[in-house]
Amino acid sequence: MKSSGAVTQTSFVHPEAMQFEIFPEGNISEPDLLILEGDFSRQNISKMLPLDYQFGN
């Protein structure tokens, strides 16, 4: 049986606050108020930002 090569990843973000501060090293100010599941849970929050993100935006 030949694989199609497609990989499906599912991630969920459950924010419990309206705002979070993201520090330069990629950590967030209230980590217990941002629940990540799936692929997102294995990454630093900085990996989820747009490629053109500028610190302070």
N, C-alpha and C positions, 0 to 999 in steps of 0.2 A: 504494500500500500504506500503510495507516494504522498508526502505531506505538501500542502499548499504553501507552506512557509509563513502563513499569516499568524500573527500572535495578537490575542486580545487581552488588553489589560484593563482592569476596572479599579477605579479609585473613588473614594468618597471623602469629602471635606465637611466636617460638622463644626462650624464656628459657633461658639457660645458667647461671643462678644462682638460688638460692631466694629472695633478697630484693634489693630495689632501693630506694634512697632517692630520692624525688622532691622536687626543690627547688622553691621558690615560682615560679620562672620556667618551670617545666615540664620542665627537663632531669632526667636520671637519673644516679645515681652511677656506674654501670658501663655506659655506652652500648655498648661492644663486646660485652657479655654479654647483650644483649637485641636480637635480630634481628627486625626488622619487615618484612613484605612486603605488597604490595598497597596498599590505601587507607591503612592505618595508617602506611606508610612515608612518606607525604606530609604527615603531621600531627605536631604537637608532642605528646608523651606526655600533656600536661595535657588535651588534647581527648578522650582516651580514658577519663578518670576520670568517675565518676558525677556528675551535676549537683549533688548535695547533699554532695559530698566536702569535708571540712574538713581543711586542712593539719595534719599531725601524726597523722592517723588511721592 
